[in-house]
Amino acid sequence: MTRHLRITRLFWSASIAAEMEYRSNFVLTFVTSAMMLGGAVLTLAVLFQHDYQMGGWTWPQALMVVAIYTILDGFQQTFLAPNRTRITELVREGTLDFVLLKPIDSQFWLSVYKISIWGLPNLVLGVAMLIYAGMRTRPPLDAGDYALGLPMIVLGVAILYALGYMLSTLTVWFIKMNNITYAMAALLEAGRYPIPAYPLPYRVFFTFVLPVAFMTTVPAQTMLGMSGSAVWIVGSLGVAVVMLIAARLFWRFALRYYTSASS
């Protein structure tokens, strides 16, 4: 474990040093993220005019889902998307061989090799909005409520990682998958609003086929202490474990079909 942490620190230090060559871009990214988040909040505000409730969710409750979506999107842009792009490039160029020959687990290497600081504004803005929305609920959320929801957000990140890694693994068979990042963003986009607000067929699809509900709605439900939260907590844990195992097995399976540059 210590060795892996040390390697991760070295990878991330190099990535941050490279990204900091363009510091002015960070300010621009922060402004862009704030504008996009403002647009999402404005859309939500229009929907909630005249005491409208989105699938039984009030304005502050729905705002919490938007905040969790923003946090996950920031995490994806910072830690997940850069490495998905890296996997595609390595397979396409035939240089994945050099990763497979290293004395370290290839999935670990490909998952932590690079980070991008341009997703940090979304992380910061998402956390700020989550705190604000929790203060507006009745009764307001306390530190215990947030602490209860934090593990659910972590499970949501695990599900998001597993889905993205499996999608990236498809590069072994389908070389031109440059739009993986956009596909994952579109997938996560469905979780911007509470899943109960969608029609029944969509609720079923985003819960049991593509488990978007477990990424954003379930963490909010847990913090709010909604009825049935215990069942969803167990469900989130089960989905996360199954997805992580599936991602691992799928990667090992795909390597059997990888044609290296030297073969």
C-alpha positions as CSV (number, residue, x, y, z in Angstrom):
1,M,0.0,0.0,0.0
2,T,2.8,2.4,0.9
3,R,4.5,1.8,-2.5
4,H,1.3,2.5,-4.4
5,L,0.7,5.7,-2.4
6,R,4.2,6.8,-3.2
7,I,3.8,6.1,-6.9
8,T,0.5,7.9,-6.9
9,R,2.1,11.0,-5.3
10,L,4.8,11.0,-7.9
11,F,2.3,10.7,-10.8
12,W,0.1,13.5,-9.4
13,S,3.0,15.8,-8.6
14,A,4.2,15.6,-12.2
15,S,0.7,16.1,-13.6
16,I,0.1,19.2,-11.4
17,A,3.5,20.7,-12.3
18,A,2.6,20.3,-16.0
19,E,-0.9,21.8,-15.6
20,M,0.4,24.8,-13.7
21,E,2.2,26.1,-16.7
22,Y,-1.2,27.6,-17.7
23,R,-2.4,29.1,-14.4
24,S,-4.6,31.7,-16.1
25,N,-6.7,28.8,-17.5
26,F,-7.6,27.9,-13.9
27,V,-9.4,31.2,-13.4
28,L,-11.2,30.9,-16.7
29,T,-12.2,27.3,-15.9
30,F,-13.6,28.4,-12.5
31,V,-15.7,31.2,-14.2
32,T,-16.9,28.7,-16.8
33,S,-17.9,26.2,-14.1
34,A,-19.7,28.8,-12.1
35,M,-21.6,29.9,-15.2
36,M,-22.6,26.3,-16.0
37,L,-23.7,25.7,-12.5
38,G,-25.6,28.9,-12.4
39,G,-27.4,27.8,-15.6
40,A,-28.4,24.5,-14.0
41,V,-29.7,26.3,-10.8
42,L,-31.6,28.8,-13.0
43,T,-33.3,25.9,-14.9
44,L,-34.2,24.3,-11.6
45,A,-35.6,27.5,-10.3
46,V,-37.8,27.9,-13.3
47,L,-39.2,24.4,-12.8
48,F,-39.9,25.1,-9.2
49,Q,-42.0,28.2,-9.7
50,H,-45.4,28.3,-8.1
51,D,-44.5,25.7,-5.4
52,Y,-43.9,22.9,-8.0
53,Q,-42.3,19.8,-6.6
54,M,-40.1,17.6,-8.8
55,G,-41.2,14.0,-8.1
56,G,-42.1,15.0,-4.6
57,W,-38.7,16.7,-4.0
58,T,-38.6,20.3,-2.8
59,W,-36.4,23.0,-4.1
60,P,-33.6,22.6,-1.5
61,Q,-33.7,18.8,-1.8
62,A,-33.4,18.9,-5.6
63,L,-30.6,21.5,-5.3
64,M,-28.7,18.9,-3.2
65,V,-28.9,16.5,-6.1
66,V,-27.5,19.1,-8.5
67,A,-24.7,19.8,-6.0
68,I,-23.8,16.1,-5.8
69,Y,-23.9,15.9,-9.5
70,T,-21.5,18.8,-9.7
71,I,-19.1,17.1,-7.2
72,L,-19.1,13.9,-9.2
73,D,-18.6,15.8,-12.4
74,G,-15.6,17.6,-10.9
75,F,-14.2,14.4,-9.6
76,Q,-14.6,12.9,-13.0
77,Q,-12.8,15.8,-14.8
78,T,-10.0,15.8,-12.2
79,F,-9.2,12.1,-11.7
80,L,-11.1,9.9,-14.2
81,A,-11.4,11.5,-17.6
82,P,-7.7,12.2,-18.1
83,N,-6.8,8.5,-17.5
84,R,-9.7,7.3,-19.8
85,T,-8.2,9.3,-22.6
86,R,-4.8,8.0,-21.8
87,I,-5.9,4.4,-22.1
88,T,-7.4,5.1,-25.6
89,E,-4.1,6.7,-26.7
90,L,-2.0,3.9,-25.4
91,V,-4.0,1.2,-27.2
92,R,-4.3,3.2,-30.4
93,E,-0.5,3.9,-30.5
94,G,0.5,0.4,-29.5
95,T,2.4,1.7,-26.4
96,L,0.2,-0.1,-23.8
97,D,3.0,-2.7,-24.0
98,F,5.2,-0.5,-21.9
99,V,2.6,-0.3,-19.1
100,L,1.9,-4.1,-19.1
101,L,5.6,-4.8,-18.7
102,K,6.0,-2.6,-15.7
103,P,6.3,-4.3,-12.2
104,I,3.0,-2.8,-11.1
105,D,-0.6,-3.6,-11.7
106,S,-1.6,-2.2,-15.1
107,Q,-5.2,-1.2,-14.0
108,F,-3.8,0.7,-11.0
109,W,-1.2,2.5,-13.3
110,L,-3.8,3.4,-15.8
111,S,-6.2,4.7,-13.2
112,V,-3.9,7.1,-11.3
113,Y,-1.3,8.1,-13.9
114,K,-2.7,11.5,-14.5
115,I,-4.9,14.1,-12.9
116,S,-6.2,17.5,-14.2
117,I,-6.7,20.5,-11.9
118,W,-9.3,21.9,-14.3
119,G,-12.0,19.8,-12.5
120,L,-11.3,21.3,-9.1
121,P,-13.6,24.3,-9.5
122,N,-16.6,22.0,-9.9
123,L,-15.6,20.1,-6.8
124,V,-15.4,23.4,-4.8
125,L,-18.6,24.8,-6.2
126,G,-20.4,21.5,-5.7
127,V,-19.4,21.3,-2.0
128,A,-20.4,24.9,-1.4
129,M,-23.8,24.3,-3.0
130,L,-24.4,21.1,-1.0
131,I,-23.8,23.0,2.2
132,Y,-26.1,25.8,1.1
133,A,-28.9,23.5,0.1
134,G,-28.6,21.5,3.3
135,M,-29.1,24.8,5.3
136,R,-32.3,25.5,3.3
137,T,-33.9,22.1,4.0
138,R,-36.5,21.8,6.8
139,P,-35.1,20.9,9.2
140,P,-31.6,22.0,8.2
141,L,-29.0,19.3,7.8
142,D,-26.2,19.0,10.5
143,A,-22.7,17.5,10.4
144,G,-24.0,14.0,11.1
145,D,-26.3,14.1,8.1
146,Y,-23.4,15.1,5.8
147,A,-21.2,12.4,7.4
148,L,-23.9,9.8,6.7
149,G,-24.1,10.8,3.0
150,L,-20.3,11.0,2.4
151,P,-19.8,7.2,2.1
152,M,-22.7,7.2,-0.4
153,I,-20.9,9.8,-2.5
154,V,-17.8,7.6,-2.3
155,L,-19.8,4.6,-3.6
156,G,-21.2,6.8,-6.4
157,V,-17.6,7.7,-7.4
158,A,-16.7,4.0,-7.4
159,I,-19.7,3.2,-9.7
160,L,-18.7,6.0,-12.0
161,Y,-15.1,4.8,-12.1
162,A,-16.1,1.2,-12.8
163,L,-18.5,2.2,-15.6
164,G,-15.9,4.5,-17.2
165,Y,-13.1,1.9,-17.0
166,M,-15.2,-0.7,-18.6
167,L,-16.1,1.7,-21.4
168,S,-12.4,2.5,-21.8
169,T,-11.6,-1.1,-22.0
170,L,-13.7,-1.5,-25.1
171,T,-10.8,0.4,-26.8
172,V,-9.0,-3.0,-27.1
173,W,-11.6,-4.0,-29.7
174,F,-12.8,-0.6,-31.0
175,I,-9.8,1.6,-31.4
176,K,-11.6,4.9,-32.3
177,M,-13.3,5.7,-29.0
178,N,-12.1,9.2,-28.6
179,N,-15.5,10.4,-27.3
180,I,-15.4,8.2,-24.1
181,T,-15.3,11.3,-21.9
182,Y,-18.3,12.8,-23.6
183,A,-20.2,9.6,-23.3
184,M,-19.5,9.5,-19.6
185,A,-20.5,13.1,-19.2
186,A,-23.8,12.4,-21.0
187,L,-24.4,9.4,-18.7
188,L,-23.8,11.4,-15.6
189,E,-26.0,14.2,-16.9
190,A,-29.1,12.1,-16.3
191,G,-28.3,12.3,-12.6
192,R,-28.4,16.1,-12.4
193,Y,-32.0,16.0,-11.2
194,P,-33.8,13.6,-8.8
195,I,-34.5,10.2,-10.5
196,P,-38.1,10.1,-9.1
197,A,-38.8,13.1,-11.3
198,Y,-38.5,11.0,-14.4
199,P,-41.2,8.9,-15.9
200,L,-41.3,5.3,-14.7
201,P,-39.5,3.7,-17.7
202,Y,-36.6,6.1,-17.3
203,R,-36.5,5.6,-13.5
204,V,-36.2,1.8,-14.1
205,F,-33.5,2.3,-16.7
206,F,-31.4,4.7,-14.6
207,T,-31.6,2.5,-11.6
208,F,-31.3,-1.1,-12.8
209,V,-29.6,-0.7,-16.2
210,L,-27.4,2.3,-15.9
211,P,-27.2,2.9,-12.1
212,V,-27.2,6.7,-12.3
213,A,-29.6,6.9,-9.4
214,F,-27.0,5.4,-7.0
215,M,-24.5,8.2,-7.9
216,T,-26.5,11.3,-7.2
217,T,-30.1,10.7,-5.9
218,V,-29.3,8.0,-3.3
219,P,-26.6,10.1,-1.5
220,A,-29.1,13.0,-1.3
221,Q,-31.8,10.7,0.0
222,T,-29.4,9.4,2.7
223,M,-28.5,12.8,3.9
224,L,-32.1,13.8,4.0
225,G,-33.1,10.7,5.9
226,M,-35.9,9.8,3.5
227,S,-37.9,6.7,4.0
228,G,-36.3,3.5,2.6
229,S,-32.8,5.0,2.7
230,A,-31.4,1.9,4.4
231,V,-32.5,-0.3,1.4
232,W,-30.8,2.1,-1.0
233,I,-27.7,2.2,1.1
234,V,-27.3,-1.6,0.9
235,G,-28.2,-1.4,-2.8
236,S,-25.5,1.2,-3.5
237,L,-22.9,-0.9,-1.7
238,G,-23.9,-4.0,-3.7
239,V,-23.9,-2.2,-7.0
240,A,-20.5,-0.6,-6.3
241,V,-18.9,-3.9,-5.3
242,V,-20.4,-5.7,-8.3
243,M,-19.3,-2.9,-10.7
244,L,-15.7,-2.8,-9.4
245,I,-15.4,-6.6,-9.7
246,A,-16.9,-6.5,-13.2
247,A,-14.5,-3.8,-14.3
248,R,-11.5,-5.8,-13.0
249,L,-12.6,-9.0,-14.7
250,F,-13.5,-7.3,-17.9
251,W,-10.0,-5.7,-18.0
252,R,-8.3,-9.0,-17.5
253,F,-10.5,-10.5,-20.1
254,A,-9.8,-7.8,-22.6
255,L,-6.0,-8.2,-22.2
256,R,-6.3,-11.6,-23.6
257,Y,-7.4,-10.0,-26.9
258,Y,-4.9,-7.1,-26.9
259,T,-2.6,-7.2,-29.8
260,S,0.6,-5.6,-28.7
261,A,3.0,-3.5,-30.9
262,S,5.6,-6.3,-30.8
263,S,3.3,-9.3,-31.6
